[in-house]
Amino acid sequence: MRYSDVNRTGRWTEQPATITMATDDHPACSETPMNASRTAKLQPAPLVEIFADGACSGNPGPGGWGTILRSGGHEKELSGFEPETTNNRMELTAAIAGLAALKRPCRVRLTTDSEYLKKGMTEWVAGWIRRGWKNAQKQPVANRDLWEQLLELSGRHQVEWHWVRGHDGHLENERCDALARAAIAAGRNK
C-alpha cells in the first residue's frame, strides 16, 4: 500500500463493500449482481468477524498463529507454523492470514489480544509512513515486511480493530491461542 491510500489525517477512508469468503456456497457472502434492478436498494455488506492470535515458544523461537473467520452461520479456522520467529510476527501473521482469506472487499471486525497489532494499525502506522518507516526513536520499524502486507490487505476492506485481554476467558481468543499452540506442536514434530 502506498501513502496515498491513507488520507491526510492518517485515517483510512471508508468505502462501501461486498463480501465473498473462501466458502463460495454461502448465500449471505455473495455480492449483488451488477445488473440488479436500478431501483433496488444496496444492502450493506455482511460483517466478517476475524479473531487472530499468535504464540511463540521462546521469543524468538518456534511460533504458531491461529485465526477464526465467521460470517453468518459459517466459521472457518486457519493456523500455521514458523520454525524461528517472534511472538509479534505471529500476531501480525494471524491477522494477515485472516484478511488474505477474504475473496472480496468487506466489512471486518478484527479482534486481537495484541496491543502491538491494534496500536500499530490504529495509532502508529501513519507516523511510520510519514517518517519513511522509522519509529519515534528514528529506528527502522520492526517487522516492516508484515506491516506492509497488513496495510495492503486491510486497505481492501473496512476494518475495525478491537483489542481483548489475552488469557482472560474470551472464547474465540482462547480458541485462536489453542490453534497457534497446536501449530507449534505439529511443526516441531515434522
GIUR-V668076 format. One record per residue. N is the residue number from 0. RES is the residue in one small letter. SS is DSSP state (alpha for helix, beta for strand, coil for the rest). PHI is phi in whole degrees, -180 to 180 (none if undefined). OMEGA is omega in whole degrees, 0 to 359 (* if undefined). Layout:
BEGIN
{{N:RES:SS:PHI:OMEGA} {N:RES:SS:PHI:OMEGA}}
END
This chain:
BEGIN
{{0:m:coil:none:177} {1:r:coil:-95:180} {2:y:alpha:-57:182} {3:s:alpha:-61:178} {4:d:alpha:-79:178} {5:v:beta:-109:182} {6:n:coil:-70:187} {7:r:coil:-61:180} {8:t:coil:-82:182} {9:g:coil:87:179} {10:r:coil:-101:177} {11:w:beta:-73:174} {12:t:coil:-82:181} {13:e:coil:-99:179} {14:q:coil:-124:173} {15:p:coil:-63:185} {16:a:coil:-144:171} {17:t:coil:-128:188} {18:i:coil:-140:160} {19:t:coil:-143:178} {20:m:coil:-81:182} {21:a:coil:-60:178} {22:t:coil:-99:184} {23:d:coil:-68:184} {24:d:coil:-82:182} {25:h:coil:-90:185} {26:p:alpha:-63:181} {27:a:alpha:-70:183} {28:c:alpha:-103:181} {29:s:coil:-100:182} {30:e:coil:-88:178} {31:t:coil:-69:179} {32:p:coil:-62:181} {33:m:coil:-64:182} {34:n:coil:-91:179} {35:a:coil:-63:182} {36:s:coil:-50:180} {37:r:coil:-68:181} {38:t:coil:-89:180} {39:a:coil:-71:177} {40:k:coil:-76:176} {41:l:coil:-74:178} {42:q:coil:-88:176} {43:p:coil:-63:179} {44:a:coil:-63:175} {45:p:coil:-60:179} {46:l:beta:-86:172} {47:v:beta:-108:174} {48:e:beta:-96:175} {49:i:beta:-122:175} {50:f:beta:-115:187} {51:a:beta:-137:176} {52:d:beta:-151:176} {53:g:beta:-123:179} {54:a:beta:-146:179} {55:c:beta:-144:176} {56:s:beta:-100:194} {57:g:coil:90:182} {58:n:coil:-143:13} {59:p:coil:-82:180} {60:g:beta:169:177} {61:p:beta:-64:183} {62:g:beta:-134:177} {63:g:beta:-142:177} {64:w:beta:-140:178} {65:g:beta:-138:182} {66:t:beta:-141:173} {67:i:beta:-118:172} {68:l:beta:-113:180} {69:r:beta:-139:174} {70:s:beta:-149:184} {71:g:coil:59:179} {72:g:coil:-95:184} {73:h:beta:-106:180} {74:e:beta:-141:178} {75:k:beta:-136:178} {76:e:beta:-110:177} {77:l:beta:-130:176} {78:s:beta:-157:179} {79:g:beta:-162:188} {80:f:beta:-137:170} {81:e:beta:-132:184} {82:p:beta:-69:181} {83:e:beta:-144:186} {84:t:beta:-158:176} {85:t:coil:-125:179} {86:n:alpha:-62:180} {87:n:alpha:-61:178} {88:r:alpha:-64:179} {89:m:alpha:-69:176} {90:e:alpha:-61:179} {91:l:alpha:-65:181} {92:t:alpha:-63:178} {93:a:alpha:-61:179} {94:a:alpha:-67:178} {95:i:alpha:-59:181} {96:a:alpha:-61:179} {97:g:alpha:-64:180} {98:l:alpha:-68:180} {99:a:alpha:-67:181} {100:a:coil:-75:180} {101:l:coil:-81:185} {102:k:coil:-88:183} {103:r:coil:-134:175} {104:p:coil:-58:183} {105:c:coil:-158:172} {106:r:beta:-86:184} {107:v:beta:-131:167} {108:r:beta:-111:183} {109:l:beta:-103:182} {110:t:beta:-111:182} {111:t:beta:-141:172} {112:d:coil:-100:182} {113:s:coil:-99:175} {114:e:alpha:-66:177} {115:y:alpha:-57:180} {116:l:alpha:-67:184} {117:k:alpha:-63:181} {118:k:alpha:-67:177} {119:g:alpha:-57:183} {120:m:alpha:-82:185} {121:t:alpha:-103:185} {122:e:alpha:-124:193} {123:w:alpha:-98:192} {124:v:alpha:-61:181} {125:a:alpha:-61:177} {126:g:alpha:-67:178} {127:w:alpha:-59:181} {128:i:alpha:-64:180} {129:r:alpha:-59:181} {130:r:coil:-92:179} {131:g:coil:70:180} {132:w:coil:62:171} {133:k:beta:-114:177} {134:n:coil:-83:182} {135:a:coil:-62:177} {136:q:coil:-88:179} {137:k:coil:65:177} {138:q:coil:-101:177} {139:p:beta:-59:180} {140:v:coil:-67:177} {141:a:coil:-68:176} {142:n:coil:63:182} {143:r:alpha:-53:181} {144:d:alpha:-58:180} {145:l:alpha:-75:177} {146:w:alpha:-61:179} {147:e:alpha:-66:176} {148:q:alpha:-62:181} {149:l:alpha:-64:177} {150:l:alpha:-62:180} {151:e:alpha:-61:182} {152:l:alpha:-68:181} {153:s:alpha:-70:177} {154:g:coil:-66:178} {155:r:coil:-82:189} {156:h:coil:-130:169} {157:q:beta:-96:187} {158:v:beta:-107:169} {159:e:beta:-104:181} {160:w:beta:-100:180} {161:h:beta:-127:178} {162:w:beta:-111:172} {163:v:coil:-129:177} {164:r:coil:-70:179} {165:g:coil:-71:176} {166:h:coil:55:183} {167:d:coil:-126:175} {168:g:coil:87:176} {169:h:coil:-70:190} {170:l:alpha:-53:183} {171:e:alpha:-71:178} {172:n:alpha:-65:177} {173:e:alpha:-64:179} {174:r:alpha:-66:178} {175:c:alpha:-63:177} {176:d:alpha:-62:179} {177:a:alpha:-64:177} {178:l:alpha:-62:180} {179:a:alpha:-64:180} {180:r:alpha:-68:176} {181:a:alpha:-65:178} {182:a:alpha:-65:177} {183:i:alpha:-63:181} {184:a:alpha:-61:181} {185:a:alpha:-66:180} {186:g:alpha:-67:178} {187:r:alpha:-69:183} {188:n:coil:-84:180} {189:k:coil:-79:*}}
END
